[in-house]
């Protein structure tokens, strides 16, 4: 996973708050032209030799790739797979892939690609779907086609508990009169209890509240989510309530 710099954090949060504030387009309203991110250089994953030796000659995996407004991959996760060997094969080459950023009315924006890779011992096929992360978290349209690697909360043995919590903080240049409001973030908790791919779902107040929530959330850690004792990634939400007089409540 690559580390986001401050510029990328601002781009991701500004884009997601803009998208979450846009009402459903009516038939009379002009729709913005969105061009999804594209893979412009691809290094093919190699079919796992270990599976061929076991008499397994095909399979698939669906991955989610986060691309920032500069066209850089900031993170990726596997949503599903028929065998983990296919995920491992992708992991060996994905850092070599190159992307072209998505645009909205000609302006570069962060984007997420859902990519299904169908492996066969004599070749592979890929199917790419694009969606905004805020839409995926709000409506749950991740659509994995194989064995899920992301659990539902109802399937977990226990609710994930934070083992490390960092409260949002502001720099001295943020006026106290804008430190009131609320922010809701969506994110994944991976099998190591780390926060992955945070996305802004809602911001009631100054955008700098979202910056502070993002910076803090990226430092949070959780106990490992499990399903029947097996570590599983899970999708979660966290609300931050800001008060300039009483601190921050979560």
Buried (B, 14 or more C-beta within 10 A) or exposed (E): EEEBEEEBBBBBBBBBBBBBEEEEEEEEEEEEEBBBBBBEEEEEBEBBEEBEEEEBEBBBBBBBBBBBBEBBBBBBBBBBBBBEBBBBBBEEEBEEBEBBBBBBEEEBBBBBBBBBBBBEBEEBEEEBBBBBBBBBBBEEEBEBBBBBBBBEEEBBEEEBEBEEEEEBEBEEEBEEEBBBBBBBBBBBBBBEBBBBBBBBBBBEBBBBBBBBBBBBBBEBBBEBBBBEEEEBBBBBBBEBBBEBEEEBEB
